[in-house]
Amino acid sequence: MTLSEVLRSDPIRAAAWSTSEQQLVISEILGLSLTEQVLQSDQTLSEAVIERLHQVAKRTQAGEPVAYILGVVDFDGLRLSVSPNVLIPRPDTEILVETASQLIEYNDLSTIHDLCTGSGAVGIALKTRHLNCHVTLSDLSTDAVQCAKANAQALGLPVDCLTADLFDGLGCYDLVTANPPYIAWDDPEIDSSVRLYEPAIALFSNAQGLELIRRIVSDGMNHLNPNGYLCLEHGHRQAHDVRAMAEESGWRSIQTHQDLAGRDRVTRMQKR
Ligand SMILES: C[S@@+](CC[C@H](N)C(=O)[O-])C[C@H]1O[C@@H](n2cnc3c(N)ncnc32)[C@H](O)[C@@H]1O
Protein backbone atom coordinates (compact mmCIF):
# COMPACT_ATOMS: atom_id res chain seq x y z
CA MET A 1 0.00 0.00 0.00
CA THR A 2 1.14 3.55 -0.67
CA LEU A 3 1.22 6.27 1.97
CA SER A 4 -1.91 7.96 0.59
CA GLU A 5 -3.75 4.62 0.49
CA VAL A 6 -2.81 3.86 4.10
CA LEU A 7 -3.99 7.32 5.17
CA ARG A 8 -7.38 6.57 3.58
CA SER A 9 -7.64 3.13 5.23
CA ASP A 10 -10.31 2.50 7.88
CA PRO A 11 -8.01 2.19 10.93
CA ILE A 12 -6.36 5.54 10.18
CA ARG A 13 -9.65 7.31 9.41
CA ALA A 14 -11.07 5.99 12.69
CA ALA A 15 -8.25 7.70 14.59
CA ALA A 16 -9.52 11.08 13.26
CA TRP A 17 -6.09 12.70 13.49
CA SER A 18 -5.97 16.47 13.04
CA THR A 19 -3.74 17.64 10.18
CA SER A 20 -0.93 18.49 12.59
CA GLU A 21 -1.24 15.12 14.36
CA GLN A 22 -1.09 13.26 11.05
CA GLN A 23 1.95 15.28 9.96
CA LEU A 24 3.69 14.53 13.27
CA VAL A 25 2.93 10.80 13.04
CA ILE A 26 4.26 10.53 9.48
CA SER A 27 7.26 12.66 10.26
CA GLU A 28 8.20 10.49 13.27
CA ILE A 29 7.43 7.08 11.76
CA LEU A 30 8.55 7.64 8.16
CA GLY A 31 11.06 10.44 8.79
CA LEU A 32 9.49 12.62 6.09
CA SER A 33 9.42 16.44 6.14
CA LEU A 34 6.12 18.21 5.33
CA THR A 35 7.15 18.71 1.71
CA GLU A 36 8.23 15.08 1.37
CA GLN A 37 4.90 13.96 2.84
CA VAL A 38 3.18 15.62 -0.15
CA LEU A 39 5.75 14.72 -2.82
CA GLN A 40 6.19 11.10 -1.71
CA SER A 41 2.57 10.20 -0.95
CA ASP A 42 2.69 7.48 -3.61
CA GLN A 43 5.67 5.69 -2.05
CA THR A 44 5.00 2.07 -1.06
CA LEU A 45 5.22 1.43 2.66
CA SER A 46 6.65 -1.70 4.27
CA GLU A 47 4.37 -3.97 6.32
CA ALA A 48 6.27 -2.96 9.47
CA VAL A 49 5.61 0.75 8.86
CA ILE A 50 1.92 0.14 8.11
CA GLU A 51 1.65 -1.91 11.31
CA ARG A 52 3.27 0.90 13.33
CA LEU A 53 0.87 3.50 11.82
CA HIS A 54 -2.09 1.28 12.63
CA GLN A 55 -0.87 0.79 16.22
CA VAL A 56 -0.62 4.55 16.75
CA ALA A 57 -4.07 4.99 15.19
CA LYS A 58 -5.58 2.35 17.48
CA ARG A 59 -4.15 3.96 20.62
CA THR A 60 -5.35 7.40 19.45
CA GLN A 61 -8.82 6.02 18.88
CA ALA A 62 -8.79 4.76 22.47
CA GLY A 63 -8.17 8.35 23.62
CA GLU A 64 -4.38 8.43 24.17
CA PRO A 65 -2.83 11.70 22.95
CA VAL A 66 -0.62 11.32 19.85
CA ALA A 67 2.16 13.33 21.53
CA TYR A 68 2.41 10.81 24.39
CA ILE A 69 2.32 7.82 22.02
CA LEU A 70 5.18 9.25 19.93
CA GLY A 71 6.94 10.99 22.84
CA VAL A 72 7.26 14.23 20.84
CA VAL A 73 5.29 17.34 19.93
CA ASP A 74 5.89 20.37 17.74
CA PHE A 75 5.78 23.75 19.47
CA ASP A 76 6.69 27.13 17.98
CA GLY A 77 8.61 25.35 15.21
CA LEU A 78 10.58 23.15 17.64
CA ARG A 79 10.24 19.42 18.11
CA LEU A 80 10.16 18.73 21.85
CA SER A 81 10.15 15.48 23.80
CA VAL A 82 7.23 14.92 26.15
CA SER A 83 6.25 12.18 28.56
CA PRO A 84 2.98 11.61 30.42
CA ASN A 85 4.63 13.45 33.35
CA VAL A 86 4.39 16.78 31.53
CA LEU A 87 1.63 18.74 29.87
CA ILE A 88 1.57 18.56 26.08
CA PRO A 89 2.40 22.14 24.99
CA ARG A 90 -0.58 23.65 23.14
CA PRO A 91 -0.57 25.88 20.04
CA ASP A 92 -2.49 28.50 22.12
CA THR A 93 0.58 28.89 24.32
CA GLU A 94 2.46 30.30 21.32
CA ILE A 95 0.51 33.54 22.11
CA LEU A 96 2.40 33.66 25.43
CA VAL A 97 5.70 33.16 23.57
CA GLU A 98 4.81 35.84 21.02
CA THR A 99 3.70 38.37 23.68
CA ALA A 100 6.85 37.75 25.75
CA SER A 101 9.03 37.88 22.65
CA GLN A 102 7.70 41.33 21.72
CA LEU A 103 8.31 42.60 25.26
CA ILE A 104 11.92 41.32 25.07
CA GLU A 105 12.48 43.01 21.73
CA TYR A 106 10.88 46.39 22.46
CA ASN A 107 12.26 46.74 26.00
CA ASP A 108 15.65 45.16 25.53
CA LEU A 109 15.05 42.63 28.33
CA SER A 110 17.89 40.21 28.98
CA THR A 111 17.11 37.92 31.93
CA ILE A 112 14.06 35.69 31.55
CA HIS A 113 12.57 33.12 33.85
CA ASP A 114 9.84 30.66 32.80
CA LEU A 115 7.88 29.43 35.83
CA CYS A 116 5.75 26.25 35.64
CA THR A 117 7.88 25.26 32.67
CA GLY A 118 6.72 21.64 32.14
CA SER A 119 8.54 20.40 29.03
CA GLY A 120 10.33 23.77 28.91
CA ALA A 121 8.32 24.79 25.85
CA VAL A 122 7.90 28.51 26.60
CA GLY A 123 11.39 29.20 27.95
CA ILE A 124 13.08 27.11 25.27
CA ALA A 125 11.11 28.84 22.50
CA LEU A 126 12.15 32.22 23.95
CA LYS A 127 15.80 31.17 24.19
CA THR A 128 15.67 29.99 20.57
CA ARG A 129 14.26 33.35 19.45
CA HIS A 130 16.56 35.45 21.69
CA LEU A 131 19.89 33.67 21.95
CA ASN A 132 21.54 36.57 23.78
CA CYS A 133 19.08 36.41 26.67
CA HIS A 134 19.90 34.49 29.82
CA VAL A 135 16.99 32.07 30.29
CA THR A 136 16.15 29.98 33.35
CA LEU A 137 13.29 27.53 33.82
CA SER A 138 11.62 26.03 36.88
CA ASP A 139 8.84 23.67 37.89
CA LEU A 140 7.64 21.98 41.06
CA SER A 141 7.76 18.58 39.35
CA THR A 142 11.24 17.03 39.17
CA ASP A 143 10.07 14.94 36.17
CA ALA A 144 9.16 18.15 34.36
CA VAL A 145 12.51 19.73 35.20
CA GLN A 146 14.30 16.66 33.80
CA CYS A 147 12.19 16.81 30.64
CA ALA A 148 12.89 20.54 30.18
CA LYS A 149 16.61 19.98 30.74
CA ALA A 150 16.68 17.16 28.17
CA ASN A 151 14.83 19.30 25.62
CA ALA A 152 17.20 22.24 26.09
CA GLN A 153 20.24 19.94 25.82
CA ALA A 154 18.90 18.22 22.69
CA LEU A 155 18.59 21.64 21.03
CA GLY A 156 22.02 22.73 22.27
CA LEU A 157 20.56 25.63 24.25
CA PRO A 158 22.25 26.76 27.47
CA VAL A 159 19.41 27.27 29.96
CA ASP A 160 19.41 26.60 33.72
CA CYS A 161 16.63 24.35 35.01
CA LEU A 162 15.57 24.38 38.66
CA THR A 163 13.06 22.58 40.84
CA ALA A 164 11.03 25.15 42.81
CA ASP A 165 7.59 25.83 44.21
CA LEU A 166 6.75 28.94 42.19
CA PHE A 167 9.20 31.70 43.22
CA ASP A 168 10.70 29.91 46.26
CA GLY A 169 14.47 30.47 46.25
CA LEU A 170 14.43 32.29 42.90
CA GLY A 171 16.13 35.61 42.16
CA CYS A 172 15.07 38.65 40.11
CA TYR A 173 14.62 38.84 36.34
CA ASP A 174 13.65 41.35 33.63
CA LEU A 175 10.77 39.10 32.53
CA VAL A 176 8.89 36.23 34.14
CA THR A 177 6.62 34.05 31.98
CA ALA A 178 4.23 31.41 33.25
CA ASN A 179 1.60 29.07 31.95
CA PRO A 180 0.49 27.75 35.34
CA PRO A 181 -2.25 25.20 36.01
CA TYR A 182 -5.50 27.22 35.84
CA ILE A 183 -8.37 24.76 35.41
CA ALA A 184 -10.98 24.37 38.15
CA TRP A 185 -11.23 20.79 39.46
CA ASP A 186 -14.90 20.58 38.49
CA ASP A 187 -14.59 22.27 35.08
CA PRO A 188 -17.19 20.46 32.90
CA GLU A 189 -15.55 21.63 29.65
CA ILE A 190 -12.32 19.69 30.11
CA ASP A 191 -11.83 16.93 27.56
CA SER A 192 -11.98 13.40 29.03
CA SER A 193 -8.69 12.44 27.31
CA VAL A 194 -6.97 15.45 28.93
CA ARG A 195 -8.33 14.54 32.38
CA LEU A 196 -7.35 10.90 31.92
CA TYR A 197 -3.87 11.22 30.41
CA GLU A 198 -2.32 14.57 31.34
CA PRO A 199 -0.83 15.12 34.84
CA ALA A 200 -3.25 16.70 37.33
CA ILE A 201 -0.44 18.88 38.74
CA ALA A 202 -0.15 20.53 35.32
CA LEU A 203 -3.87 21.18 34.89
CA PHE A 204 -5.73 21.96 38.06
CA SER A 205 -5.61 24.71 40.63
CA ASN A 206 -7.90 25.50 43.57
CA ALA A 207 -10.14 28.57 43.88
CA GLN A 208 -11.83 28.08 40.47
CA GLY A 209 -8.43 27.51 38.90
CA LEU A 210 -7.02 30.83 40.13
CA GLU A 211 -4.94 29.90 43.19
CA LEU A 212 -1.56 29.56 41.46
CA ILE A 213 -2.18 32.65 39.32
CA ARG A 214 -3.04 34.63 42.47
CA ARG A 215 0.22 33.53 44.13
CA ILE A 216 2.25 34.45 41.03
CA VAL A 217 0.61 37.87 40.66
CA SER A 218 0.98 38.73 44.34
CA ASP A 219 4.63 37.60 44.67
CA GLY A 220 5.82 38.42 41.14
CA MET A 221 6.97 41.97 41.79
CA ASN A 222 9.48 40.69 44.38
CA HIS A 223 11.19 38.71 41.58
CA LEU A 224 11.39 41.34 38.88
CA ASN A 225 14.02 43.96 38.24
CA PRO A 226 12.76 47.59 38.11
CA ASN A 227 10.26 48.03 35.22
CA GLY A 228 10.29 44.25 34.64
CA TYR A 229 7.31 42.37 33.19
CA LEU A 230 5.19 39.40 34.20
CA CYS A 231 3.45 37.60 31.36
CA LEU A 232 0.82 34.97 32.21
CA GLU A 233 -1.34 32.54 30.27
CA HIS A 234 -4.80 31.96 31.76
CA GLY A 235 -8.19 30.52 30.90
CA HIS A 236 -10.20 32.50 28.37
CA ARG A 237 -12.78 33.41 31.01
CA GLN A 238 -10.23 34.41 33.67
CA ALA A 239 -8.85 37.64 32.18
CA HIS A 240 -11.16 39.87 34.23
CA ASP A 241 -10.10 38.20 37.51
CA VAL A 242 -6.41 38.26 36.55
CA ARG A 243 -6.54 41.97 35.75
CA ALA A 244 -8.36 42.68 39.03
CA MET A 245 -5.66 40.76 40.95
CA ALA A 246 -2.95 42.67 39.08
CA GLU A 247 -4.53 46.04 39.94
CA GLU A 248 -4.96 45.03 43.58
CA SER A 249 -1.25 44.07 43.76
CA GLY A 250 -0.17 47.43 42.29
CA TRP A 251 1.01 46.40 38.79
CA ARG A 252 0.90 48.90 35.90
CA SER A 253 0.57 48.59 32.10
CA ILE A 254 -1.84 45.68 32.49
CA GLN A 255 -2.84 44.35 29.07
CA THR A 256 -4.65 41.22 27.90
CA HIS A 257 -3.87 39.58 24.55
CA GLN A 258 -6.20 37.38 22.52
CA ASP A 259 -5.63 34.13 20.66
CA LEU A 260 -6.50 33.69 16.98
CA ALA A 261 -10.10 32.89 17.94
CA GLY A 262 -10.33 36.27 19.73
CA ARG A 263 -10.39 34.74 23.22
CA ASP A 264 -8.51 36.35 26.11
CA ARG A 265 -5.43 34.19 26.66
CA VAL A 266 -2.48 36.09 28.06
CA THR A 267 -2.21 39.03 30.45
CA ARG A 268 1.00 40.98 30.89
CA MET A 269 1.78 43.52 33.58
CA GLN A 270 4.74 45.70 34.52
CA LYS A 271 6.43 46.27 37.86
CA ARG A 272 5.62 49.72 39.22
C1 LIG B 1 -0.13 24.11 32.41
S1 LIG B 1 1.40 23.28 32.71
C2 LIG B 1 2.43 24.27 31.65
C3 LIG B 1 3.64 23.58 31.12
C4 LIG B 1 4.39 24.40 30.06
N1 LIG B 1 4.74 25.72 30.54
C5 LIG B 1 3.57 24.51 28.79
O1 LIG B 1 3.05 25.60 28.52
O2 LIG B 1 3.45 23.52 28.07
C6 LIG B 1 1.73 23.83 34.32
C7 LIG B 1 3.04 23.40 34.97
O3 LIG B 1 3.09 23.98 36.29
C8 LIG B 1 3.75 23.08 37.15
N2 LIG B 1 3.38 23.43 38.53
C9 LIG B 1 2.25 23.12 39.21
N3 LIG B 1 2.28 23.63 40.46
C10 LIG B 1 3.47 24.30 40.57
C11 LIG B 1 4.09 25.06 41.61
N4 LIG B 1 3.49 25.22 42.80
N5 LIG B 1 5.31 25.58 41.37
C12 LIG B 1 5.92 25.42 40.17
N6 LIG B 1 5.39 24.71 39.14
C13 LIG B 1 4.17 24.16 39.35
C14 LIG B 1 3.29 21.71 36.69
O4 LIG B 1 4.17 20.71 37.11
C15 LIG B 1 3.24 21.91 35.18
O5 LIG B 1 4.45 21.51 34.60
The ligand as a MOL file (V3000), in Angstrom:
LIG
                    3D

  0  0  0     0  0            999 V3000
M  V30 BEGIN CTAB
M  V30 COUNTS 27 29 0 0 0
M  V30 BEGIN ATOM
M  V30 1 C -0.1330 24.1140 32.4090 0
M  V30 2 S 1.4030 23.2840 32.7120 0 CHG=1
M  V30 3 C 2.4260 24.2700 31.6510 0
M  V30 4 C 3.6440 23.5830 31.1240 0
M  V30 5 C 4.3910 24.3950 30.0620 0
M  V30 6 N 4.7370 25.7200 30.5380 0
M  V30 7 C 3.5690 24.5110 28.7950 0
M  V30 8 O 3.0460 25.6040 28.5160 0
M  V30 9 O 3.4450 23.5170 28.0660 0 CHG=-1
M  V30 10 C 1.7310 23.8330 34.3210 0
M  V30 11 C 3.0430 23.4030 34.9720 0
M  V30 12 O 3.0920 23.9770 36.2890 0
M  V30 13 C 3.7500 23.0760 37.1550 0
M  V30 14 N 3.3780 23.4250 38.5300 0
M  V30 15 C 2.2480 23.1160 39.2150 0
M  V30 16 N 2.2840 23.6270 40.4600 0
M  V30 17 C 3.4690 24.3030 40.5680 0
M  V30 18 C 4.0910 25.0580 41.6070 0
M  V30 19 N 3.4920 25.2160 42.8020 0
M  V30 20 N 5.3070 25.5780 41.3680 0
M  V30 21 C 5.9150 25.4160 40.1700 0
M  V30 22 N 5.3870 24.7090 39.1450 0
M  V30 23 C 4.1660 24.1640 39.3540 0
M  V30 24 C 3.2860 21.7140 36.6890 0
M  V30 25 O 4.1650 20.7070 37.1130 0
M  V30 26 C 3.2450 21.9140 35.1750 0
M  V30 27 O 4.4500 21.5140 34.5980 0
M  V30 END ATOM
M  V30 BEGIN BOND
M  V30 1 1 1 2
M  V30 2 1 2 3
M  V30 3 1 2 10
M  V30 4 1 3 4
M  V30 5 1 4 5
M  V30 6 1 5 6
M  V30 7 1 5 7
M  V30 8 2 7 8
M  V30 9 1 7 9
M  V30 10 1 10 11
M  V30 11 1 11 12
M  V30 12 1 11 26
M  V30 13 1 12 13
M  V30 14 1 13 14
M  V30 15 1 13 24
M  V30 16 1 14 15
M  V30 17 1 14 23
M  V30 18 2 15 16
M  V30 19 1 16 17
M  V30 20 1 17 18
M  V30 21 2 17 23
M  V30 22 1 18 19
M  V30 23 2 18 20
M  V30 24 1 20 21
M  V30 25 2 21 22
M  V30 26 1 22 23
M  V30 27 1 24 25
M  V30 28 1 24 26
M  V30 29 1 26 27
M  V30 END BOND
M  V30 END CTAB
M  END
